[in-house]
């Protein structure tokens, strides 16, 4: 395995444009607030969080050669990401995510990850050409994979030999993309990170809490799952150690976007450091709570 990094983060790396207001929002609302642009995307959010815990992430993604892409590449490097393996898409714009958040949480969002989808499996070349791995010598490290890849590509990855030895940690990117993870549920090395709503889409059922959702996903064929439920309990379920759960610390919610990615990254980092399952789950809950409260910027 390449020794320049500790984890591969595969998927969306883009610009987040987030508008936040303290006023209640509805369709047609026009309220004062603050708008920020910052590096984001599921893969980037995970990379930024694991870096805070002393791990060095490498990015496998597509970033345009436009001005926004050059700026984003510079931001990634400045934040400690390994960008040597990034696919620089010619003739395609750098992807962007736009969201509006109010006091009640996320009001609306649009994810424009069309460039990532357009380049497809080109971002995975380093895992096929011997740079990081190959079919003959599959990559065996930790891989954080997000559901912004196309359904066809995710279907392919579930059977691809070059991913057969990976410790594969998978996130759906959004509830609307949760069903894309169905092909990966039974992958022997896959751990799925979903919220309760996303778990329902995957299992085609309705769950009242994270514990039920984890049990339901295991019954539906998953090998291991982590399920969050906002400010309530989170659960870790696997076919080997059953299902455990831990509560979320009570905090005032100041932001939502990126909370699930922060939970996932903190949990991965905790397990890489050798924490036991219950301690890793509690650490992830505490880290995500600090994030939504605005303590971690």
Phi, psi and omega in degrees: 000144178299131185268005180278355183211166180249340183205143173263132176246112186249126176141220190277127170231115190207187174264128170270127172245108189242123174255130180234141178220152176271358182264146177297142183240147172216176179300126181093357181292147176223098189237156173288152179184194179241140178238129179233148171242128181209158178301137181206204190096150185303310182299320180291318179300318178295316180299316181296323182285316180295330178297325178295336180262018173089008178261148178255115181267147171248141185258133168242106187201183175240127177229132184293166177264016177280178182299321179296324179291319178297319179294321181292320177300318179296320178297318180299314180296318181296334182267010174089013179276145171277117184251009184300334187256008181290134175276118179270106185283122178274134177077007179240143179284156174290135184293161183211148176238134181233131182219152172238128179239137176242186181297337179273359181115208182291126178269311180197157179205152173229132177247114177257087179250034185294328179291319176300317179293323183293321182281339174056229187288357178301329181291344183266002184309319181299338178272355182245333189262008178095352179296312178243338182180181180199176177298322180285331181224079186296147176298132186244008181271191180278132179234124172261119186240132179250156187282013176282351172291159182292157179300320180299318181290320178296322175300317181294319182296329181299335182246355187288129183299325183293347177253004189291335184257000186283148167274094194264115179253122193237135176236146183281345182082323177192158178304323181295341181254007185299321183295343177297340184276354183308317180297337184267353184302321184264005177299129187298337181256009188266135168242123182263134177247112184221161169267177186298322178297314180295324177299321178297319178297319182291320184268355183054051181208170177247132182238146181271341182201173184294323180299312178299320181296317179297316179297319180296321179290322176297319177296330181278357174118359179289149176273320177208141181218147168242125183238127176255161181213060179060231181273012180259200182293150168246152183231147176238116181236137176214161180289343182265320183245011178076210184237130174237162179212159177210149183283166175260134176302144180281123179219163172278126184280121179246343177203156184238314185304124179095356183296316180295322178294322179295317177302311182299313182295318180295323179292316178300312181299320180296319180289322177299326180282353175100009179293149176290160184307314182293320179292322178294320179294316179296320178298318179295318178298315181295320180294317179295323178296317177298323180296310183291337178281348180091002180294319178263120182253000000 
